Amino acid sequence: MLSETDLRGYPAARQADTNKLRTWEVAGTSHVDAQSSIHFVELGKLNAGLPPGAPAAGSCDKPPYSQVPFHHVFAAAFDLMVKWIKTGTPPPSAPGIEFTSATPAAIRAR
């Protein structure tokens, strides 16, 4: 699973799919999406000894993460990986993000 921000600096370092590897690149996503950040913030507060629902330090009213739901792609990947392990049926391959240049990385609009 590679978000757009994971891949932007390293498009030349990609690995091709094999019989043991599948790579999915998801355009428009950040390393952590907004939905996942909610859970990470709550876990961080619990680890700091704060009660559930306590305000986070340095809270901001603007969403700092991508609104593209990367967590849905993660869920699909986990389901397909379980199937791959149980039945030997690999997940489908997916086309990669297209770049117009590698340095600096510029994504081709479709």
N, C-alpha and C positions, 0 to 999 in steps of 0.2 A: 504494500500500500504506500503510494507516494503522493503526497499532496503537491499542489503547484509550488508551494514555497519550499518543499523538500527538494524538488527537482531543478528549480531555476538556476542554481549555480553549477549544476553538474550534468547537463544533458548528454555530454560525451561519455559519461561513466555508466550509462545504462547497461543492464544485462538482458540478454534475450531470454524469452521463455524457454524452458527445457522440460524434460519429463519429471523434474523435481522442483521446478520453480515457476511461479506465475507472478507477474508484476502488473499491477493496475495503477495507472496514473490518473489522478482526478483533477481536472482543470477547475480553477476558481476556488480551490480550497486552501486553507491554511493548515499548519501542522496540527492545530487543535481547533475544532469548530466551536461555535458558540454554545451548543448544547452540551458538549463534553466539558467545556470550561466551567459550567455551572456545577457539575459534579466534582471537578478538581478543587474548586474554591471551597465547597462544603467540606470535602475531605481535609483540606488544609486547615480550616477552622477547627474541625474536630481534633486534629493532631495538635493544634495549639491550645487545646483545652477550652475552646469556646463552645457555647451551646448551639445546637442546630438553629439556623435562621438568624444568627448574630450577624451584624453588618461586617463586611470585609474591610480590612484596612485599605485606604486609598481607593475606595469605590468610585466608579465613574458612571455617569448616566448614558454614555455612548458605548455600543457593543465593540469590544476590542478584537473580536475574532470573526472569522468568515461566517457568513450566514448560510453558506452552502452546507447542507447536512451530510458531512463526511461520515458521520456515525452510521448512516444507513449502508454505505459502501462497506464499512468495517463489518457490520452484521452479516451482510451477504457473503463477504469473504470468509468469515468464520464458519458459516453454514456450509459453504462449498468446500472448505478445508476438511471439515468433519466427514463429508461425503467422500472426499478424495482418500482420506485415511481408511474409512470403512469399506469402500467399494473399489478403490483404485481408479475411479473416474475423475480425471483432473478438471479443475475449474476452466471455464473458457478463457481464451486469450483475449486481450483488449488492445485496441490501437493506443499508441502512446500520444502524449501531447506533442503537437507539431511546433517546431521552433523555426523562426526565420533566420536566426543567427545563434551561435553558441556563446559568444563573448561580446557584449553582454547578452545573456539569454533573453530573447524576445519571442513571445508566443505568437504563433500565426492565428489570426482570427478566421473563423469559419463562417 
